[in-house]
């Protein structure tokens, strides 16, 4: 049995719709051995492919085939995640970077926020702390 790449990506819940999976193939985000895959290419058991989402490249191995969308709990029976540890580290760094800063959903900074940021970034505000060596001299 063989399954089209776009159908498999949709069935394994890597992409939300089959058309998004087909667009990812068309844009060269799905590769096998460094070669971009077309959405019509068929996958077999044992094939390994990579999916580039943002800065991270996920790698997977096909264990079983299915054209129908599966429940999330069944996906590990059909596909194994073999993503390199350095890629997972990039994902963790991206999570940490997004955690710092503004709360999610608070929207754009207000005028007051902008003024506070400009005051903080101005030379007048930071001139007392320009040189840390001066602070050490005053402590002695």
KAVEN-V838737 format. One record per residue. RES is the residue in one letter. PHI is phi in whole degrees, -180 to 180 (999 if undefined). PSI is psi in whole degrees, -180 to 180 (none if undefined). D_CENTER is the distance of its C-alpha to the mean C-alpha in Angstrom with 1 decimal. Layout:
RES;PHI;PSI;D_CENTER, RES;PHI;PSI;D_CENTER
//
This chain:
X;999;143;31.2, X;-133;150;28.4, X;-133;140;25.6, X;-62;148;24.0, X;-60;-47;20.3, X;-64;-38;19.4, X;-66;-41;21.4, X;-66;-43;19.9, X;-62;-38;16.3, X;-70;-45;17.6, X;-64;-33;19.8, X;-88;7;17.2, X;65;26;15.1, X;-77;-36;12.0, X;-125;150;12.9, X;-72;-34;15.1, X;-133;161;17.8, X;-69;-34;19.4, X;-68;-35;19.6, X;-67;-39;15.9, X;-63;-41;15.7, X;-65;-40;18.6, X;-64;-38;17.1, X;-63;-40;14.1, X;-64;-46;16.9, X;-61;-35;19.0, X;-88;5;16.5, X;80;22;16.0, X;-86;-14;12.5, X;-109;122;14.2, X;-132;158;16.3, X;-136;119;19.0, X;56;38;20.5, X;82;-4;19.1, X;-102;128;20.7, X;-63;142;18.9, X;-101;141;20.0, X;-82;156;21.8, X;-66;-24;21.3, X;-84;-9;24.9, X;-63;143;24.5, X;-98;146;25.4, X;-105;147;23.8, X;-122;166;26.1, X;-63;133;26.0, X;98;-13;24.8, X;-67;147;22.6, X;-120;133;19.3, X;-138;163;16.6, X;-122;145;13.1, X;-125;121;10.3, X;-96;116;8.1, X;-124;108;5.1, X;66;-136;4.7, X;-83;-6;5.7, X;-105;140;5.0, X;-112;111;7.9, X;-88;144;8.9, X;-121;140;12.7, X;-136;155;15.1, X;-122;135;18.9, X;-81;121;21.0, X;-100;-42;23.6, X;-141;163;25.2, X;-112;145;25.1, X;-157;139;25.1, X;-95;-18;25.1, X;-93;144;25.1, X;-65;133;22.2, X;-102;162;22.2, X;-71;153;21.9, X;-60;-33;18.9, X;-70;-23;21.4, X;-88;-16;22.5, X;-57;-43;19.3, X;-60;-21;19.7, X;-76;-22;23.2, X;-104;-20;22.0, X;-151;139;18.9, X;-112;133;18.0, X;-83;116;14.6, X;-118;33;15.5, X;-63;137;12.3, X;-65;146;13.6, X;-59;-33;13.8, X;-66;-32;12.8, X;-71;-38;9.3, X;-67;-33;9.3, X;-65;-40;10.9, X;-60;-40;8.3, X;-63;-43;6.0, X;-65;-40;9.4, X;-64;-38;10.3, X;-66;-38;7.7, X;-64;-44;9.1, X;-65;-39;12.5, X;-66;-37;12.4, X;-76;-25;11.7, X;-69;-34;14.4, X;-82;151;17.0, X;105;-150;18.6, X;-74;151;19.5, X;-69;147;19.3, X;-65;134;17.2, X;88;0;19.5, X;-81;-10;22.1, X;81;-163;21.7, X;-74;156;22.9, X;-63;146;25.1, X;-80;175;28.8, X;-61;-40;31.6, X;-64;-43;32.5, X;-59;-43;29.0, X;-63;-44;29.1, X;-63;-41;32.6, X;-63;-41;31.7, X;-65;-45;28.8, X;-63;-40;31.3, X;-64;-43;33.9, X;-64;-38;31.7, X;-82;-13;30.7, X;-71;157;34.3, X;-67;-35;36.5, X;-62;-40;39.1, X;-70;-38;36.9, X;-95;0;35.6, X;-69;-26;38.8, X;-71;-20;40.0, X;-116;21;37.0, X;-66;-43;36.8, X;-121;115;38.2, X;-72;-22;37.7, X;-64;-35;40.7, X;-63;-36;43.0, X;-66;-42;41.9, X;-64;-35;42.8, X;-67;-36;46.2, X;-74;-25;47.1, X;-74;-26;46.5, X;-76;none;49.2
//
